[in-house]
Amino acid sequence: MNTGKPLVMADGLTKYFPLPKGKKVHAVDGVDLTIYEREIVGLVGESGSGKTTFGKTIIGLLPKSGGTVSYRGETLPQRYKPADFRRQAQVMQMIFQDPYSSLNPRMTVGEIVGEGLKLHAGLSRNDTRDKVADWLTKVGLEPDYMSRYPHEFSGGQRQRIGIARALILEPEFVVCDEPISALDVSVQAQVVNLLEELQGSMGLTLLFIAHDLSMVRYISDRMAVMYLGALAEIGPAKDVFFNPKHPYTEILIASNPEPDPETERQRLSTTIAGEIPSPVDIPAGCRFAGRCPHAMERCRVETPQLLPLPENTDRQVACHLFA
């Protein structure tokens, strides 16, 4: 069990998007998650499972529909006002998934990276320029790039610009929303190594959202598995990856491609049967029951709770097989 101090706590966090006729999309549905100081928590799951919405709701980019988020024991507002954004931006930041659309094409790199300093630090123009140059160097870019525009850079370079923009205010907590999914494999490794290096040197706490389970296992201290807006399993990253307990986690990890092409060609194909249910009409009981090879009658009527395993309290699983 992590003995560090809790930094960010989500308690029953929900985020619904209203639809006509009183319906709503259950994007995040009652999630409890504690993230400790200097910890990297990896969040994985299929597309549409609610990972990105959870990350954006945690840092206030989306208003909460229910539940609470607390930071160092202080409950954060349900809906942020401009003053809340100004205050929280200095301790909580986000690295966005798309390095193309997340950068303003009309601003230079210097303006993009230095915008936070302009709004919060009150530095002079020369001091701001010096700090932007320093951060470009830290993320592996040339200070001379300050006068250029985003379209002049590759995807990996743009993501480094996004990392510099997020970290220049030296926040404590950063949500990394699939920061490598739009990048080539070789560039992915560079960006992950950069994040790991900066996390160690700055003492950052990260929520790392990704599809690549191998990469999440490599960088994370703990891994949380999300399915249809709820957590299915959470525990130490290596334990979850090499010894998954929830049937969904088992199939998700089994479908992860092998790095060796020859081994991948010889491996039997593993896919998850059926499709993820609609987040508008959440099925009764276990959300995964309709696709689970171990589903029992109880699974279709009773919702399993995320509970610690009797033999290992570091692991929590929402499955009736372990109740």
Helices and strands as residue ranges (DSSP letters): E 6-18, G 20-22, E 24-36, E 40-44, H 51-58, E 66-71, E 74-75, H 82-88, E 92-95, H 109-120, H 125-138, G 143-147, G 150-152, H 155-167, E 173-177, H 185-202, E 205-209, H 213-219, E 222-227, E 230-236, H 237-242, H 247-254, H 261-266, G 289-291, G 298-300, E 307-309, E 312-317, G 320-322
